[in-house]
Amino acid sequence: MRLYVLTLFSLAAVVSPACTQDMEQQIRSEVLAVVEHINSGDATGLADMYLREPTVGSLGDGQITRGWDAVSDLLSLFVSGAQRIAVDSVTVTPLGRDAAIAYFRYYLDFTTGDAVAGAMTIVFLRVADDWKIAHDHTSTLLATGAAALPYSGPSGPVRSTSECTVTRIVDGDTIECQELGRVRLIGMDTPEADQEPYGSQATQVLYDLIAGSSSIELELDVEGRDQYGRVLGYVWADGQMLNWLLVRLGYAVVLTYPPNVQYVDWFTAAQQAAQQDNAGLWAVDGFSCLPRDHRRGRCD
């Protein structure tokens, strides 16, 4: 193992900085191509990215698949069940001039409504003028992509809270409570229902967060209702604020209307971190048209 590690570092050392930068850009493009093939349901295109060799392999949660034919069949089955995948924190390590490793986090929604989050490693080899996948390794870390990051938001409500029995999740930033009626999560904004597939993804994340919680509490700010009669508040689930989580996970953007500014600094920092990590919808240009601009017809 020690010899193998030293060999990898010696290979990386012979690559010039300019060559390294160019290779990293190429590999990042290859990772995005993997994402595009999955999201478009193109299992054939995805399989074509792999080496057509008996040595090509795929390892996922204890299952080892070897050989291009077997890997191709596995990819076809996977793509047929995948609804959408998003990745972030892509890191590329060159291994000489003709090989590189990419590793990143992923968030995967299935057509069944289930979701997972995890980490993936892909080994790329240069073949002629193309990059090909020689090996992939997938690890499922959590049973939902909505909880892929440790919680580091506000530690608890500032004001008193009231119980909310959730009867319906309207969209990514609106729920209905049995006790209070319709509630708008404030301080943030998620894509609209007609901004697909982003609106559905944000709604799914909120659903996962609420479904996995044992209790839901609602905290109000200065103004308790908006002009439409909706309750305005911060939703707390088992001690974690869901408004903040949606922003930090990359499925919502900051949107604050004074005087309801209790947590604006928390939301701003969460969005900056999500953008830096290329988390959630930031990884797929999901906010190229902000929800507020979409509602006002400002986007093409």
C-alpha positions as CSV (number, residue, x, y, z in Angstrom):
1,M,0.0,0.0,0.0
2,R,2.8,2.4,0.9
3,L,4.5,1.8,-2.5
4,Y,1.2,2.3,-4.3
5,V,0.6,5.7,-2.6
6,L,4.2,6.8,-3.3
7,T,3.7,5.8,-6.9
8,L,0.6,7.9,-7.2
9,F,2.3,11.0,-5.8
10,S,5.3,10.5,-8.1
11,L,3.0,10.3,-11.1
12,A,1.2,13.5,-10.1
13,A,4.4,15.3,-9.6
14,V,5.5,15.0,-13.2
15,V,2.5,17.0,-14.5
16,S,3.1,20.7,-15.0
17,P,0.7,23.2,-13.3
18,A,-0.7,24.3,-16.6
19,C,-1.3,20.7,-17.7
20,T,-2.9,19.9,-14.3
21,Q,-5.3,22.8,-14.6
22,D,-6.4,21.8,-18.1
23,M,-6.8,18.2,-17.0
24,E,-9.0,19.2,-14.0
25,Q,-11.3,21.2,-16.3
26,Q,-11.6,18.2,-18.7
27,I,-12.4,15.8,-15.9
28,R,-14.9,18.1,-14.4
29,S,-16.6,18.3,-17.8
30,E,-16.6,14.5,-17.9
31,V,-18.3,14.3,-14.5
32,L,-20.9,16.8,-15.7
33,A,-21.4,14.5,-18.8
34,V,-22.1,11.6,-16.4
35,V,-24.7,13.7,-14.7
36,E,-26.3,14.8,-18.0
37,H,-26.6,11.2,-19.2
38,I,-28.3,10.1,-16.0
39,N,-30.7,13.0,-15.9
40,S,-31.6,12.5,-19.6
41,G,-32.2,8.8,-19.2
42,D,-29.4,8.0,-21.6
43,A,-28.0,4.7,-20.4
44,T,-26.3,4.0,-23.8
45,G,-24.4,7.3,-23.7
46,L,-23.4,6.7,-20.1
47,A,-22.1,3.2,-20.9
48,D,-20.1,4.6,-23.8
49,M,-18.1,6.6,-21.3
50,Y,-16.7,3.4,-19.9
51,L,-13.7,1.4,-21.2
52,R,-14.8,-1.5,-23.3
53,E,-12.4,-3.8,-21.5
54,P,-12.8,-6.8,-19.2
55,T,-10.9,-4.9,-16.5
56,V,-13.5,-2.1,-16.3
57,G,-15.3,-2.2,-13.0
58,S,-18.1,-0.7,-10.8
59,L,-18.3,-1.0,-7.1
60,G,-21.3,0.1,-5.1
61,D,-22.2,-0.7,-1.5
62,G,-20.6,-4.1,-1.5
63,Q,-21.6,-5.1,-5.1
64,I,-18.7,-5.6,-7.5
65,T,-19.4,-5.7,-11.3
66,R,-16.6,-6.4,-13.8
67,G,-16.4,-6.2,-17.6
68,W,-18.1,-3.7,-19.9
69,D,-21.1,-5.9,-20.8
70,A,-22.0,-6.4,-17.1
71,V,-21.3,-2.8,-16.2
72,S,-23.5,-1.7,-19.1
73,D,-26.4,-3.8,-17.9
74,L,-25.9,-2.4,-14.4
75,L,-26.0,1.2,-15.7
76,S,-29.1,0.5,-17.8
77,L,-30.9,-0.7,-14.7
78,F,-29.7,2.2,-12.6
79,V,-30.7,4.9,-15.2
80,S,-34.1,3.4,-15.6
81,G,-34.8,3.9,-11.9
82,A,-33.1,7.3,-11.4
83,Q,-35.1,10.4,-11.7
84,R,-32.4,13.0,-11.2
85,I,-28.9,13.3,-9.7
86,A,-27.0,16.4,-8.6
87,V,-23.4,16.5,-7.5
88,D,-21.2,19.0,-5.6
89,S,-17.7,19.4,-4.1
90,V,-16.0,17.8,-7.2
91,T,-12.3,17.3,-6.5
92,V,-9.9,16.1,-9.2
93,T,-6.5,14.6,-8.6
94,P,-4.3,14.0,-11.7
95,L,-2.3,10.8,-11.8
96,G,0.3,11.4,-14.4
97,R,-0.6,12.7,-17.9
98,D,-3.2,10.1,-18.8
99,A,-5.1,9.3,-15.6
100,A,-7.1,11.1,-13.0
101,I,-9.4,10.5,-10.0
102,A,-12.5,12.5,-9.4
103,Y,-14.5,12.3,-6.2
104,F,-17.6,14.2,-5.2
105,R,-20.9,14.1,-3.2
106,Y,-24.1,13.2,-4.9
107,Y,-27.8,13.5,-4.2
108,L,-30.0,11.1,-6.1
109,D,-33.8,11.0,-6.5
110,F,-35.5,7.8,-7.7
111,T,-38.6,7.5,-9.7
112,T,-40.1,5.7,-6.7
113,G,-39.9,8.9,-4.7
114,D,-37.0,7.6,-2.6
115,A,-33.8,9.6,-2.3
116,V,-30.2,8.8,-1.2
117,A,-27.1,10.8,-0.7
118,G,-23.5,9.6,-0.8
119,A,-20.0,9.9,-2.3
120,M,-18.6,8.7,-5.5
121,T,-15.1,8.1,-6.9
122,I,-14.4,7.8,-10.6
123,V,-11.1,6.8,-12.2
124,F,-10.6,8.2,-15.7
125,L,-8.0,7.1,-18.2
126,R,-7.1,8.9,-21.4
127,V,-7.6,6.8,-24.5
128,A,-6.5,8.5,-27.7
129,D,-8.2,11.9,-27.5
130,D,-11.0,10.8,-25.1
131,W,-11.3,10.2,-21.4
132,K,-12.8,6.9,-20.4
133,I,-14.0,5.6,-17.1
134,A,-12.0,2.6,-15.9
135,H,-13.6,2.2,-12.5
136,D,-16.3,3.8,-10.3
137,H,-17.0,3.4,-6.6
138,T,-20.2,4.6,-5.0
139,S,-21.0,4.7,-1.3
140,T,-24.5,5.5,0.0
141,L,-24.1,7.6,3.1
142,L,-27.6,8.5,4.0
143,A,-31.1,7.4,3.1
144,T,-32.1,10.9,2.0
145,G,-30.2,13.6,0.1
146,A,-31.9,16.1,2.3
147,A,-29.7,15.4,5.2
148,A,-26.3,15.1,3.5
149,L,-24.6,17.8,5.6
150,P,-24.1,18.0,9.4
151,Y,-26.5,20.6,10.8
152,S,-24.7,23.8,11.7
153,G,-27.6,26.3,11.7
154,P,-29.3,28.2,14.5
155,S,-29.2,26.2,17.7
156,G,-32.8,26.9,18.7
157,P,-35.8,29.3,18.4
158,V,-35.4,32.8,19.7
159,R,-39.1,33.3,20.2
160,S,-41.8,30.9,21.5
161,T,-43.0,28.1,19.2
162,S,-46.3,26.4,18.6
163,E,-47.0,22.8,17.5
164,C,-47.6,22.1,13.8
165,T,-49.2,18.9,12.6
166,V,-48.3,18.9,8.9
167,T,-51.2,17.9,6.8
168,R,-49.8,18.8,3.4
169,I,-46.6,19.9,1.7
170,V,-47.7,22.4,-0.9
171,D,-44.2,23.1,-2.4
172,G,-40.6,23.7,-1.4
173,D,-41.4,26.7,0.9
174,T,-45.1,26.2,1.8
175,I,-46.8,23.7,4.1
176,E,-50.2,23.3,5.8
177,C,-50.5,22.8,9.5
178,Q,-53.7,21.3,11.0
179,E,-53.6,23.9,13.8
180,L,-52.7,27.0,11.7
181,G,-53.5,26.5,8.1
182,R,-51.1,27.4,5.3
183,V,-47.6,28.4,6.4
184,R,-45.0,30.1,4.3
185,L,-41.4,29.3,5.3
186,I,-39.8,32.8,5.5
187,G,-36.3,34.1,4.9
188,M,-35.9,31.9,1.8
189,D,-37.4,31.1,-1.5
190,T,-37.5,27.8,-3.6
191,P,-38.2,27.3,-7.3
192,E,-41.8,27.5,-8.4
193,A,-43.8,24.4,-9.4
194,D,-43.5,25.4,-13.1
195,Q,-39.7,25.7,-12.8
196,E,-39.2,22.0,-13.4
197,P,-37.5,19.9,-12.4
198,Y,-36.2,22.2,-9.7
199,G,-39.5,22.9,-8.1
200,S,-40.2,19.3,-7.6
201,Q,-36.8,18.6,-6.2
202,A,-37.1,21.3,-3.6
203,T,-40.5,20.0,-2.6
204,Q,-39.1,16.5,-2.3
205,V,-36.3,17.7,0.0
206,L,-38.7,19.5,2.3
207,Y,-40.9,16.4,2.3
208,D,-37.9,14.2,3.3
209,L,-36.9,16.6,6.1
210,I,-40.4,16.6,7.5
211,A,-41.1,12.9,7.0
212,G,-37.9,12.0,8.9
213,S,-38.8,14.2,11.9
214,S,-40.7,13.3,15.1
215,S,-41.9,16.7,15.9
216,I,-42.6,20.0,14.0
217,E,-42.7,23.4,15.7
218,L,-43.4,26.8,14.2
219,E,-41.6,30.1,15.3
220,L,-43.0,33.4,14.2
221,D,-41.1,36.6,13.6
222,V,-42.4,40.2,13.9
223,E,-45.2,39.9,11.4
224,G,-47.2,36.7,11.7
225,R,-49.1,36.7,8.4
226,D,-48.7,38.0,4.8
227,Q,-51.2,39.7,2.6
228,Y,-52.6,36.4,1.5
229,G,-53.4,35.3,5.0
230,R,-50.6,32.7,5.2
231,V,-48.8,32.3,8.5
232,L,-45.2,33.4,8.2
233,G,-42.6,31.4,10.2
234,Y,-39.6,29.3,10.7
235,V,-40.2,25.6,10.8
236,W,-38.2,23.6,13.4
237,A,-37.9,19.8,13.1
238,D,-36.3,18.0,16.0
239,G,-34.2,21.1,16.9
240,Q,-33.2,22.0,13.3
241,M,-34.5,24.9,11.3
242,L,-35.8,23.6,7.9
243,N,-35.7,27.1,6.4
244,W,-32.0,27.3,7.0
245,L,-31.4,23.7,5.9
246,L,-33.1,24.2,2.5
247,V,-30.7,27.2,1.9
248,R,-27.6,25.4,3.1
249,L,-28.4,22.3,1.0
250,G,-28.8,24.4,-2.1
251,Y,-32.5,24.1,-2.7
252,A,-33.5,27.6,-1.7
253,V,-32.1,31.1,-1.9
254,V,-32.3,34.0,0.5
255,L,-35.4,36.1,0.4
256,T,-36.1,38.4,3.3
257,Y,-38.9,41.0,3.8
258,P,-38.4,43.3,6.8
259,P,-39.3,43.4,9.6
260,N,-39.0,39.6,9.5
261,V,-35.2,39.5,9.6
262,Q,-34.4,37.5,12.8
263,Y,-32.2,35.0,11.0
264,V,-31.1,36.9,7.9
265,D,-27.4,36.6,8.7
266,W,-27.7,32.8,9.1
267,F,-29.4,32.5,5.7
268,T,-26.9,34.7,4.0
269,A,-24.0,32.6,5.3
270,A,-25.8,29.4,4.4
271,Q,-26.3,30.5,0.8
272,Q,-22.7,31.5,0.4
273,A,-21.6,28.1,1.7
274,A,-24.0,26.3,-0.6
275,Q,-22.7,28.3,-3.6
276,Q,-19.1,27.6,-2.7
277,D,-19.9,23.9,-2.3
278,N,-21.9,23.9,-5.6
279,A,-24.6,22.2,-3.5
280,G,-28.0,21.0,-4.6
281,L,-29.5,23.1,-7.4
282,W,-26.4,25.3,-7.6
283,A,-24.7,22.3,-9.3
284,V,-27.2,22.2,-12.2
285,D,-27.9,25.9,-12.7
286,G,-31.2,25.6,-10.9
287,F,-31.0,29.2,-9.8
288,S,-30.1,30.7,-13.2
289,C,-33.6,32.2,-13.0
290,L,-34.3,33.1,-9.4
291,P,-37.8,32.2,-8.2
292,R,-38.6,35.8,-7.5
293,D,-37.5,36.8,-11.0
294,H,-39.5,33.9,-12.5
295,R,-42.7,35.1,-10.8
296,R,-42.2,38.6,-12.2
297,G,-41.6,37.3,-15.7
298,R,-38.0,38.6,-15.9
299,C,-36.4,35.4,-17.3
300,D,-36.5,34.3,-20.9
